[in-house]
Amino acid sequence: MRENQLPECQCPYCEAKLDTATDLKTNVMPKPGDISVCINCAQVLVFADDLTLRKPQPGEITMTPEIELYQKAVRGLDRRRH
């Protein structure tokens, strides 16, 4: 898995700092219009032209089993500090 450094931005839903993306399938850099899931709140996001993340516009995305699987995985993360 390759982590891609991206321009720092905040999740428009939870304001978490986002600056890295990992493509679990292809290990390629995201491109504008690609879909992501916030690692903190699991909301679906879209890469903007400058590769920051934004809320999707109405009708821009279709929920798929894959997106739902990523959301479920994020929601299941244990965020307690050890």
Sequence and secondary structure as in RCSB ss.txt:
>XXXX:A:sequence
MRENQLPECQCPYCEAKLDTATDLKTNVMPKPGDISVCINCAQVLVFADDLTLRKPQPGEITMTPEIELYQKAVR
GLDRRRH
>XXXX:A:secstr
  EEEEEEEE TTT  EEEEEE TTT     TT EEE TTT  EEEE TTS EE   TTS    HHHHHHHHHHH
T      
